[in-house]
Amino acid sequence: MATLQIAEPRIRRWSRDEFYQMMDLGWFLGQSVELIRGEIIEMPNQKSGHYACIDKTSRRLEQVFATGFWVRTQAPVALGGDTEPNPDVSVVSGSREDYLQQHPTTALLLVEVSDSTLRFDRTTKVGIYASAAIGDYWIVNLPDRQVEVHRRPISDPTGEFDCVYGDVQVFRGNQTFCPLALPTASIMAEELLP
């Protein structure tokens, strides 16, 4: 008598290569999607204030990171074989010509502008970015009109992610902070908010 093999259902995770193949086939036309830990996440449409804030933040960071850096908006960062988020703003070393063949695999600074995705940016994105050793992650929090600066990746005590950030500071109005990659540059929170 043969024994019955029991197979439990499991989640099917996607690799970056499979994700690219789906994009090439047009599966996501007209959609904003990100590959997060092997799952394809559809992001909500942007409101006008959200995009205005992305533009304002990227322009300010372009002033600060004038030479030797590339400030990118809503562009992929390849953070492993199964994770490729599109942060609202990223700052990477070098120039655009350095990334003609592949997306950056790290960044000096990642920024998410948050309104409807605030919980996701404070939890999942924190875990993804800290686990990828991104040392400087900012959330421009539109509902609360503040900038949340996340630094110092540490092991995640909950075990949900490999890492989270051990240092989180909140800045409002004319309070200033500096990017880790350029500690001589000073940015006021209100310079990033619409």
C-alpha positions as CSV (number, residue, x, y, z in Angstrom):
1,M,0.0,0.0,0.0
2,A,1.4,3.4,-1.1
3,T,1.6,6.2,1.4
4,L,-0.1,9.4,0.5
5,Q,2.3,12.4,0.2
6,I,0.8,15.5,1.6
7,A,1.9,18.8,0.1
8,E,1.1,22.0,1.9
9,P,0.3,25.1,-0.1
10,R,3.0,27.7,-0.3
11,I,3.5,31.2,-1.5
12,R,5.2,31.4,-5.0
13,R,7.9,34.1,-4.8
14,W,9.3,35.7,-8.0
15,S,12.9,36.5,-8.8
16,R,14.0,39.7,-10.3
17,D,14.7,38.0,-13.7
18,E,11.1,36.6,-13.7
19,F,9.8,40.0,-12.8
20,Y,11.6,41.6,-15.7
21,Q,10.2,38.9,-18.0
22,M,6.7,39.8,-16.9
23,M,7.4,43.5,-17.5
24,D,8.7,42.7,-21.0
25,L,5.5,40.8,-21.7
26,G,3.5,43.9,-20.7
27,W,1.9,42.4,-17.6
28,F,2.1,45.7,-15.7
29,L,1.3,48.3,-18.3
30,G,-0.3,51.3,-16.6
31,Q,0.5,50.0,-13.1
32,S,3.1,51.1,-10.6
33,V,4.6,47.8,-9.2
34,E,7.6,46.9,-7.0
35,L,9.2,43.6,-6.3
36,I,9.4,43.3,-2.5
37,R,10.8,40.1,-1.0
38,G,9.6,38.1,-4.0
39,E,6.1,39.5,-4.0
40,I,4.8,41.9,-6.7
41,I,3.3,44.8,-4.9
42,E,0.9,47.2,-6.7
43,M,1.4,50.7,-5.4
44,P,-1.4,53.3,-5.2
45,N,-1.7,56.1,-7.7
46,Q,0.0,59.4,-6.6
47,K,-1.9,62.5,-5.6
48,S,-0.7,65.8,-6.9
49,G,0.8,66.9,-3.5
50,H,2.7,63.7,-3.3
51,Y,4.4,64.2,-6.7
52,A,5.0,67.9,-5.9
53,C,6.8,66.8,-2.8
54,I,8.9,64.2,-4.7
55,D,9.9,67.0,-7.1
56,K,10.7,69.4,-4.3
57,T,12.8,66.9,-2.4
58,S,14.8,65.8,-5.5
59,R,15.6,69.3,-6.4
60,R,16.8,70.2,-2.9
61,L,18.9,67.0,-2.9
62,E,20.4,67.8,-6.3
63,Q,21.5,71.2,-4.8
64,V,23.1,69.4,-1.9
65,F,24.7,66.5,-3.9
66,A,25.9,68.6,-6.7
67,T,29.0,66.7,-8.0
68,G,29.8,63.0,-8.0
69,F,26.3,61.8,-7.2
70,W,23.2,61.0,-9.1
71,V,19.8,62.0,-7.6
72,R,17.2,59.6,-9.1
73,T,13.4,59.9,-8.8
74,Q,11.1,56.9,-8.7
75,A,13.7,54.6,-10.1
76,P,14.5,51.0,-9.2
77,V,17.2,50.0,-6.7
78,A,18.2,46.3,-7.0
79,L,18.5,45.2,-3.4
80,G,18.9,41.4,-3.9
81,G,17.6,38.7,-6.1
82,D,14.0,39.1,-5.1
83,T,13.7,42.8,-4.1
84,E,13.6,45.8,-6.3
85,P,11.7,48.8,-4.8
86,N,11.3,52.2,-6.6
87,P,12.0,54.7,-3.8
88,D,10.6,58.1,-4.5
89,V,14.1,59.6,-4.4
90,S,17.5,57.9,-4.2
91,V,21.0,59.3,-4.1
92,V,23.8,57.0,-5.5
93,S,27.5,57.5,-6.0
94,G,28.7,58.4,-9.5
95,S,26.7,59.5,-12.5
96,R,23.9,58.2,-14.7
97,E,26.5,56.9,-17.1
98,D,27.7,54.5,-14.4
99,Y,24.3,52.8,-14.4
100,L,23.6,52.3,-18.1
101,Q,23.8,48.5,-17.9
102,Q,22.1,47.9,-14.5
103,H,20.3,49.6,-11.7
104,P,22.2,50.5,-8.6
105,T,22.5,47.8,-5.9
106,T,22.8,50.2,-3.1
107,A,22.3,53.9,-2.3
108,L,23.7,56.6,0.0
109,L,20.2,57.9,0.8
110,L,16.7,56.6,0.1
111,V,13.6,58.8,0.5
112,E,10.0,57.8,0.5
113,V,7.3,60.5,0.3
114,S,4.4,59.1,2.4
115,D,0.7,59.7,2.7
116,S,-1.4,56.6,1.9
117,T,1.6,54.3,2.1
118,L,2.9,55.6,5.5
119,R,2.4,52.3,7.4
120,F,4.1,50.3,4.6
121,D,7.0,52.8,4.5
122,R,7.5,52.6,8.3
123,T,7.4,48.8,8.4
124,T,8.1,46.9,5.2
125,K,10.4,49.5,3.6
126,V,12.2,50.0,6.9
127,G,12.9,46.3,7.0
128,I,13.9,46.1,3.3
129,Y,16.2,49.1,3.4
130,A,17.9,48.4,6.8
131,S,18.5,44.7,5.8
132,A,20.1,46.0,2.6
133,A,22.5,48.1,4.8
134,I,21.1,51.4,3.5
135,G,22.5,53.7,6.2
136,D,20.3,56.7,5.6
137,Y,16.5,56.4,5.0
138,W,14.1,59.3,5.2
139,I,10.3,59.3,5.2
140,V,8.8,62.7,4.2
141,N,5.5,62.2,6.2
142,L,2.9,64.4,4.5
143,P,0.0,63.9,6.9
144,D,2.1,64.9,10.0
145,R,4.3,67.4,8.0
146,Q,7.5,66.0,9.3
147,V,10.6,64.2,8.1
148,E,11.5,60.9,9.8
149,V,15.2,60.1,9.6
150,H,16.1,56.4,10.0
151,R,19.7,55.4,10.6
152,R,21.9,52.7,12.1
153,P,20.7,49.3,10.9
154,I,20.5,46.8,13.7
155,S,19.2,43.2,14.0
156,D,15.4,43.1,14.0
157,P,14.3,42.0,17.5
158,T,11.0,40.8,16.2
159,G,12.6,38.5,13.6
160,E,10.3,39.7,10.8
161,F,13.2,41.2,8.9
162,D,17.0,40.8,9.1
163,C,17.4,44.4,10.2
164,V,15.5,47.5,11.3
165,Y,16.8,51.0,12.2
166,G,18.1,51.6,15.7
167,D,18.0,55.4,15.4
168,V,14.9,57.3,14.3
169,Q,14.6,61.1,14.6
170,V,11.8,63.4,13.6
171,F,12.3,66.9,12.2
172,R,9.6,69.6,11.6
173,G,9.5,73.1,10.3
174,N,12.9,74.9,10.4
175,Q,14.7,72.0,12.3
176,T,17.8,70.9,10.4
177,F,19.5,67.6,9.7
178,C,22.4,66.4,7.5
179,P,22.7,63.5,5.1
180,L,25.1,60.9,6.4
181,A,27.0,61.0,3.0
182,L,27.5,64.8,3.3
183,P,27.6,65.8,6.9
184,T,28.5,69.4,6.1
185,A,25.2,69.9,4.2
186,S,22.3,71.2,6.3
187,I,18.6,70.6,5.2
188,M,15.5,72.0,6.9
189,A,12.5,69.8,7.1
190,E,10.3,72.5,5.5
191,E,12.6,72.5,2.5
192,L,11.3,69.0,1.6
193,L,7.6,69.5,2.4
194,P,5.1,71.0,0.0
